[in-house]
Amino acid sequence: MDPVVALVLGVSCLLLLSLWRHRSGRGKLPPGPTPLPIIGNILQIDIKDISKSLRNLSKVYGPVFTLYLGMKPIVVLHGYEAVKEALVDHGEEFAGRDSIPILKRSKKNFGIVFSNGKTWKEIRRFSLMTLRNFGMGKRSIEDRVQEEARCLVEELRKTNGCAPCNVICSIIFKNRYDYQDPDFLTLVNKLNENIRILSSAWVQVYNNFPALIDCLPGSHHILFKNTDYIRNYIMEKVKEHEESLDVNDPRDFIDCFLIKMAQEKDNQGLEYTYENLVSTASDLFGAGTETTSTTLRYALLLLLKHPQVTAKVQEEIQCVIGRHRSPCMQDRSRMPYTDAVLYEIQRYIDLLPVNLPHAVTCDVKFRNYLIPKGTAIWTSLTSVLHDNKEFPHPEMFDPGHFLDDCGNLRKSDYFMPFSSGKRMCVGESLARMELFLFLTTILQHFHLKSQVDPKELDTTPIANGLASLPPLYKLCFIPV
């Protein structure tokens, strides 16, 4: 054996042994596949389909097991019982956020999605309160979504629109944008590009070996540039807001944050800073735009693939709403089939297969294991949303999964597309409102027509790293 190779292997084994000893002194991690030196279990994970790899490993090691990505241990929770027990029953202990190396460079523990501890609690509380004050979950925001849905219908008569983005923009930046505004389109395109990059296999490699990959060419550099562009754009908006701020009449989220910054300027906690403002606005903008627009694109593909489902939804729309008034949230309770379709769309597409990574906030005893503080936690949402006991034939798109024998809506505790517990998505109510109002408004005004036989449409995601992204397809909107 080459002396250099022998030396590298020897050092690697010593490092791994040191890690194991360190961990065994602090806790007793769940069992899992034996990791290789340096690279850990990376060869046992299909980075193009992580959920499938986790499912196969759970068959061997059970619903709670440990993987090593490089030399970093990750405890994986697979199946509803394990995920619910951690995120809900032990919500406080599992409420930490593990860092994602490729995002750590720009987020730096600021904002609402990737922060921890006091910063996370304070920023989350403030953001929820501010979003509610601007109407999230109330009639006032429903009016905005309805108006945006009407604009979307007019835009679809000409081209594709960006309606979900405009709703969250109106909350963060006050104003909505014209769909053809070049700055707006650039912003949306960069955000879309970042999600595609984050869901790629290359990023999974980067996250395992960031120091090495940083020196190499690749799409991660595009992501860094796009992130800087978005942050600089938001910072310019912050400066504009400062020049016209009226503390007695806050116009949007940025105004409210700036007012809070002034009130807390002598606070040594430093939660209310420009860095946190930009990062939080960026988090809300990204979550409020990309997740809903991706779900809508996937929804239209599924409705195109299943014309019989679409026809039944349109029949219910005609019966309950008719042709001449805008759909409203009150209609939803009288439209069980449409409601079931919306639930099934979110279940089927499984937007965030492995969720965003959690971390335990203290040493936790969990199912006879002792998980040390700071250990990363992966919660497989796929294993919950595609549970074959709760949802017969989970690989099939079937609204019947959410209907009882009488045709009424059947809700399920296994429905976790927005995660669960302390880190549950802050914009869930807005996203659910947007999906209902946008889709019913579209189907009220248009028939969907595929340019190929619907049976030939492939609904398999083109990527499912961070997010499950729909494949490209062509769709014609035919006025009713």
Secondary structure, DSSP 4 states (H G I P E B T S, - for coil): --HHHHHHHHHHHHHHHHHHHHHHHH-BPPP-PPPBTTTBTGGGS-TT-HHHHHHHHHHHH-SEEEEEETTEEEEEEESHHHHHIIIIITTTTT-EE---HHHHHHHTT-TTTS--HHHHHHHHHHHHHHHHHTTTTSHHHHHHHHHHHHHHHHHHTTS---HHHHHHHHHHTS----TT-HHHHHHHHHHHHHHHHHTSHHHHHHHHSHHHHTTS-SHHHHHHHHHHHHHHHHHHHHHHHHHT--TTS--SHHHHHHHHHHHTTT-TT--SSHHHHHHHHHHHHHIIIIIHHHHHHHHHHHHHH-HHHHHHHHHHHHHHT-SSS---GGGGGG-HHHHHHHHHHHHHH-SSTT-S-EE-SS-EEETTEEEPTT-EEEEEHHHHHT-TTTSSSTTS--GGGGB-TTS-B---TT--TT--GGG--TTHHHHHHHHHHHHHHHHHHEEEEESS-GGG-----SEESSSEEPPP--EEEEE-
